[in-house]
Amino acid sequence: MGSFDLGVGLAFWLMCGSVILCIVYGAINWNKDKEEKVLDTSSWDKDEDKINEEL
C-alpha cells in the first residue's frame, strides 16, 4: 500500500466506471421491450393430434 502503481489504479477506476455504466444501461433498458413475440401455436394442436394418430 506504500507505493502507487499506475496500472493497478487505472484498472481499478476503469472497473468502477464499467460497473456504473452497466447499472445505468440496465436501468434505462429495464422492461424496454416488454411485449415478447409469441409464436402462432394454433396449428400445433392439430399437428400433435395427427402425429398421435399415426403412432
C-alpha positions in Angstrom: 0.0 0.0 0.0 3.0 2.3 0.3 3.6 2.8 -3.5 1.2 3.8 -6.2 1.1 1.7 -9.4 -0.4 3.4 -12.4 -1.6 0.2 -14.0 -3.4 -1.0 -10.8 -5.0 2.4 -10.2 -6.2 2.6 -13.9 -7.6 -0.9 -13.8 -9.5 -0.1 -10.5 -11.0 3.1 -11.9 -11.9 1.5 -15.2 -13.6 -1.3 -13.4 -15.6 1.1 -11.3 -16.6 3.1 -14.4 -17.7 -0.1 -16.2 -19.9 -1.1 -13.2 -21.5 2.4 -13.2 -22.1 2.2 -17.0 -23.7 -1.3 -16.7 -26.0 -0.1 -13.9 -27.1 3.0 -15.9 -27.6 0.9 -19.1 -29.6 -1.7 -17.2 -31.8 1.0 -15.6 -32.5 2.7 -18.9 -33.3 -0.6 -20.8 -35.3 -2.3 -18.0 -38.5 -3.6 -19.5 -37.9 -1.6 -22.6 -39.4 -4.2 -25.0 -42.0 -5.6 -22.6 -44.1 -7.4 -25.2 -42.4 -10.6 -26.3 -43.3 -12.0 -29.7 -45.3 -15.2 -29.3 -45.3 -17.9 -32.0 -48.6 -18.9 -33.6 -49.4 -22.1 -31.7 -52.9 -22.6 -33.1 -51.7 -25.2 -35.6 -49.6 -27.1 -33.1 -52.7 -28.9 -31.6 -53.8 -30.1 -35.0 -50.3 -31.3 -35.8 -49.9 -33.1 -32.5 -53.2 -34.9 -32.9 -52.2 -36.0 -36.4 -48.9 -37.3 -35.1 -50.6 -39.1 -32.2 -53.0 -40.8 -34.5 -50.1 -42.1 -36.7 -48.4 -43.6 -33.6 
